[in-house]
Amino acid sequence: MAGLNGRSRQWRVAATVWLLCHATHVHAAPGRLGGGGGVDIPIGRIFAVTMLCIMLAALAAFAIKRGGGRVRVGALSNLLRRLPADRRMQVIETRRASQFADVCLIRCDDREYLALCSQHQFLLLRESAAAEDAPECE
């Protein structure tokens, strides 16, 4: 019987070693080309990201249309912070006159200037004293 216990112990050790080698072989096997398993992205996440991209594109199109074909970074940054009140010059209003020119109303100190601004020239249309009841720009 003692020989049988020795053989069963040897058998158990051999089986354990075989299992460890087999388990190690499976875990140490190289991955597939491209690495990893299949792509398991939920359809809800794909839909949410698609809707977010569509909303951002619509917001960008609205900002470009409202700006007359250009995005005014200064106007967007004013939404986040207010300009200090001690500035001497303010752009009161800007309107698109044509594809290449803008009409700007500018206030500097006590004077208001109406100007036509294009890529290659600046034309002063009118200069006047600033109105006292004119709203302050922020």
Helices and strands as residue ranges (DSSP letters): H 2-27, H 43-66, H 73-80, E 89-96, E 101-108, E 111-118, E 122-129
